[in-house]
Amino acid sequence: MMLLTNRIHRGTIRLTGGRLGWRLYGMPSVELTTIGRRSGEPRTSMLTAPLHDGDTYVLVASRGGDPVHPAWFLNLREHPDVRVRTGRAPARPMRARVAEGAERDELWQRILDYKPHYGGYQEKTTRVLPLVVLEPVDGG
């Protein structure tokens, strides 16, 4: 189901020349390109970013509350240098990192305050949903 949703999302952006699809449920959408941890090939996913500050985005690796991490998360853990496209601008290099400790706690509370449905995803699983911070690479 998530693969189909991703294809429809990307198709909407392509068909509208980027006029539609860069915001979903009040959140910016990001096109995240990771390097496959096994294949070494580029892998692209359309995701929402419940938090963003300037050029920094925060993603929730929720997979809808499934018991396993999404593939894009496993890929960026292995290869944190990613490409991110937001809106009609070209993709740019960014570095991904997993928020930990007090930073994660603060970001999670901000996400829940803004989009409480993420709490439902956490309730569906025993794994702690990772929060991924995407930060611009200097000169990128």
C-alpha positions in Angstrom: 0.0 0.0 0.0 2.8 2.4 0.9 4.5 1.8 -2.5 1.3 2.6 -4.3 0.8 5.8 -2.2 4.4 6.8 -3.1 3.8 6.3 -6.8 0.5 8.3 -6.8 2.2 11.1 -4.8 5.1 11.3 -7.2 2.7 11.1 -10.2 0.6 14.0 -8.9 3.7 16.2 -8.6 4.9 15.2 -12.1 1.5 15.6 -13.8 0.9 19.1 -12.2 4.5 20.3 -12.9 5.0 20.6 -9.2 2.0 22.8 -8.5 0.4 20.1 -6.4 1.7 17.5 -4.0 4.4 19.4 -2.1 2.1 19.8 1.0 0.1 17.0 2.5 -2.1 17.2 5.6 -0.6 20.7 6.3 3.0 19.4 6.2 5.7 19.9 3.6 6.5 16.9 1.5 10.0 15.8 0.8 11.4 13.6 -1.9 14.1 11.7 -0.1 16.7 9.8 -2.1 18.8 7.3 -0.2 21.4 4.7 -1.2 20.1 1.2 -0.9 22.0 -0.6 2.0 22.2 -3.8 0.0 21.9 -2.8 -3.6 24.0 0.4 -3.5 21.4 1.9 -5.9 19.4 5.2 -5.4 16.0 4.7 -3.7 13.5 7.5 -3.6 10.5 7.9 -1.2 7.9 10.6 -0.8 7.5 11.6 2.8 5.9 14.3 5.0 8.0 16.4 7.4 5.9 17.3 10.4 8.7 19.7 11.5 10.9 22.0 9.6 13.0 25.0 10.3 14.4 26.8 7.3 16.3 24.1 5.4 16.2 21.5 8.2 13.5 18.9 8.1 12.4 16.3 10.7 10.9 13.0 9.5 9.2 10.3 11.5 10.2 6.7 10.5 6.7 5.5 11.5 5.7 3.3 8.6 2.2 3.8 9.9 3.0 2.1 13.2 4.3 -1.2 11.6 6.6 -3.3 13.8 9.5 -2.9 11.3 11.4 0.2 10.3 10.8 1.6 6.8 13.4 0.7 4.2 14.3 4.4 3.7 15.3 4.6 7.3 17.5 1.5 7.2 19.1 2.9 4.1 20.0 6.3 5.6 21.2 4.7 8.8 23.8 2.9 6.6 24.4 5.8 4.2 23.5 9.2 5.9 24.4 11.3 2.9 21.1 11.7 1.1 19.4 14.0 -1.5 16.3 15.9 -0.7 13.9 17.8 -3.0 11.2 20.0 -1.6 9.0 21.9 -4.0 10.1 22.7 -7.5 13.7 23.3 -6.7 16.3 20.7 -7.7 17.3 18.0 -5.2 20.2 19.0 -2.9 22.6 17.1 -0.7 21.7 16.7 2.9 22.9 14.7 5.8 20.6 12.6 7.9 20.9 11.8 11.6 18.7 10.1 14.1 17.7 12.4 17.0 18.5 10.9 20.4 17.9 11.7 24.1 16.6 15.1 25.1 16.6 16.4 21.5 14.4 13.5 20.4 12.1 14.0 23.4 11.7 17.7 22.5 11.1 17.1 18.8 8.6 14.3 19.6 6.6 16.5 21.8 6.5 19.3 19.1 5.4 16.7 16.6 2.6 15.4 18.9 1.5 19.0 19.6 1.2 19.7 15.9 0.1 16.3 14.5 -1.2 14.1 17.3 -1.9 11.2 14.9 1.7 10.3 15.2 1.0 9.2 18.8 -1.4 6.6 17.4 1.4 5.2 15.2 3.6 4.9 18.3 0.8 3.1 20.2 0.5 0.5 17.4 4.1 -0.7 17.8 6.7 -1.6 20.5 9.6 0.0 18.6 10.4 3.6 19.4 9.6 5.6 16.2 12.9 7.1 15.1 13.0 10.8 14.3 15.4 11.7 11.5 16.8 15.2 11.2 17.8 16.2 7.6 20.3 19.0 7.6 21.9 20.8 4.5 25.4 19.9 3.6 27.6 23.0 3.5 28.0 24.2 0.0 25.0 22.1 -1.2 
